[in-house]
Every structure is written in C-alpha cells, then in structure tokens.
Amino acid sequence: MAAMEGTLKDRWLTTLCLSRALMYAIYMVYAACLPVLMHEWAMSAAQAGTVSGAFMIAYATSLVASSWLAGRFGARRVFYWSSWLSGLSALAFGLFAHDYLSALLLYGLAALTQGGTYAPAVMLFADRYAPKVRGRAVGMLIASTSLGYAFSLMVSGTLLGLGGYRLAFLVCGALPLAGAAMTAYALRDTPNVVHRHDRSESSLRALRRNPDAVRLIVGYTGHSWELLGMWQWLPAFLAASLALAGGELGRAAALGAGFSAAMHVCGSFASSSMGGLSDRLGRPRVLFALGVAGATFSMTIGWLVTAPFAVLLVLALAYGFVAVGDSPVLSTALTEAVPAEHLGAALATRSILGFGGGAVAPVVFGAVLDASAGHGSPTLSWGLAFVALGIGGVVAAACARRLGRVKA
C-alpha cells in the first residue's frame, strides 16, 4: 500500500488515538497505587520494583512476538487480535489482583497481551503516511498513549481516594475493553499488508549492516531505561515529597498520582510537537537535544525531594516533556532507516533491548532506595536512584550525536 501524502485530518487516525487512550488505562494503575500497595501488601521497595519489572519483561516479550508476527502475517491482523486479548487480560487483573503474587502474575499477563497494540500500530502508520508527515502522525499516536497514561493516573488517583486500590483496579481494568471495540471499528476497512523480502539475507544480518539502525536501537534502549524507570517511580517520589512535608500516606499517594497525570499530559504535547519538529529540523538534531535534557533532569530531580512542592511539580512536568519527547522521533527514524521488509525484525530487536532495559530500571531504582535507606537521608536515597536512570539519557544522547543517514 502506498504511503499517503496528504493531510492528517483523518477519522482513522482520530479513532485509533482515542482507542489507545482507553487501552492504556491499565498501564499506570499499579504505579499510582504503589505507596498504598507497599503498605497493605507488606512489600519492600525491591519487591514493588519486581512487579513493574515483570510487567516490562512481559511487555517486551509481547512487543518482540507481535513485531515478528506482524512482519509475517500483517500488522493489521496482529493489532486487531492483540487489542481484544489486551482488554480481556486487563479486566482479569482488575478483578483478581489482590496481593503481591497475584499482581505479579496478572499484571504480567496484561502486559503480555498489550504489547501487540504498539509495534503493529507503528508499522500501520509507516504504511499509511509519507515521510514528510510521518513524524507528526507517529507523534500523535504516541501522544494518545501518553494521554492514556495520564487518564490512568487521574482515574486511579481519584478512585484511590474514594474507594481504595480495589476500586481503582476494577475501573482501570474494565476500560481497555472499550478501547478494543474502538480499535476494531477503526480497522474494519484497513487492508492487511504483508511485505515480502529477499530470504537470501536475514533481517538481523541486514540490521547489523545498518549502523544508523543499530544506533537508533541502542539509543532507544537508553531512552527506555530512563523513561520507564521514571514513569514507575515518579508518583511514589512525589508522594514521598508530600509525606515528608507532613501529608497522610493515602492522600499523598492520590495527589502524587494526580500530579504525575499532569506530567503525562505534558508528555502528550511533547510527542505531538517533537514528532512534527523532527519533520522540519531532522531526527538527529531533535533526538540529541532531548537526550541531553532528559539526562540533566534525571541527574537533578531526586536531590530536590525536600524542595517546595511547587518547584518539584514544575520540574516533574518538564521532565515528563523531554523524557517522552524523543519516543515518536526514535520510532519514525527507525521506519526511515530500515526497509519495510525488515521493519518487523528491527522493532522486535528494539523492543527486547529497550523494554528489557526498562524492566530492569525500576528494580535497580528500588534496590538503590533500599541500599541507601540505612543512611537516614531521603535526599541521598532519591538522588542516587534518579542518577541511575540518568545513565540512559546519556546513552541516548550519545547515539543521536552519531546518527548519519537518517533524515527528516
């Protein structure tokens, strides 16, 4: 199917973006409820991190499998069925997660199905939109996901205050089914395209011979380490800041979730604006600037846990903007650096490395908190934990600096 050259004012795009906001209602509910869950389930910080880590490992596995399947059987087909499976598994989590072990298993199951709604969507967008508007189109796709994160946090935070974590789990577990129905409606007339390629050279060998593809994949891994670790722990960080100022734990957790939701709204603006900006200025330039900015925030914000909350809020919103802003640019750049017949393999490789790193990051963050807790300084604990995330931003910026062929 030839890529579209025209406008992005497209009902197909709008419907898919709205559906994704609902599909991802389950994504942040655990992070929003984390301070309360650690208390009620008697979890250590490291245990709490393993639930997030299991989610990311399962999500990465799903991304790899769905990317491979989409490359062989068509992105539309994989996207469609993954949406329904994701909705059902999210509902199972909402209904049955009640302790550490059940959450570990059911949250992982939700992730194992949800990953199939991401990479195939990127492949559909690469088929549908021409390079001159692709950055903006992919930016809107990822912006809708950020809105889903914000929606998840806002709903979770509100319901956490009204009826506890159980009510938050139930509602956020039910909403993805509505998103799956919208996805099915949007895809009803979308063709299922399978790109055939020369079997004499494997996709992995083709990727190894493509230096910009390698740099984009490594850069994405650094980006995921920083972003996914920050997403899982920032609500708890904001809640800790409020609690240190004398706030009650449950109230602090709910407020932390609400403020983190505002951060994801900023991230949505970042995705839509940075994707379009990279159409004009070029992918490498925008990626480098955002990588440097993200690393700077990671190295700084944790040391300010006792700062006035208004200051932390402004920093968290800016942090959310720059940390997610390179997501659509990285995805768009990869669709341009890799031929369509190898794109599924490229996305699969990127997913296992990127989300593998993203799975480890929350565990490392929690382990740093636990290891430094004995020193009695929350500033030291949170500062060191966020510095560990900043390593990913440095890697992303270094890879962007060396990009050669990728153009807007």
Secondary structure as UniProt FT lines:
FT   HELIX           11..23
FT   HELIX           24..26
FT   TURN            27..28
FT   HELIX           29..40
FT   TURN            41..42
FT   HELIX           45..73
FT   HELIX           75..96
FT   HELIX           100..114
FT   HELIX           115..117
FT   HELIX           119..128
FT   HELIX           131..186
FT   TURN            187..189
FT   TURN            199..200
FT   HELIX           203..208
FT   HELIX           211..244
FT   TURN            245..246
FT   HELIX           249..281
FT   HELIX           283..301
FT   HELIX           302..304
FT   TURN            305..306
FT   HELIX           309..325
FT   HELIX           327..337
FT   HELIX           340..372
FT   HELIX           373..375
FT   HELIX           378..401
//
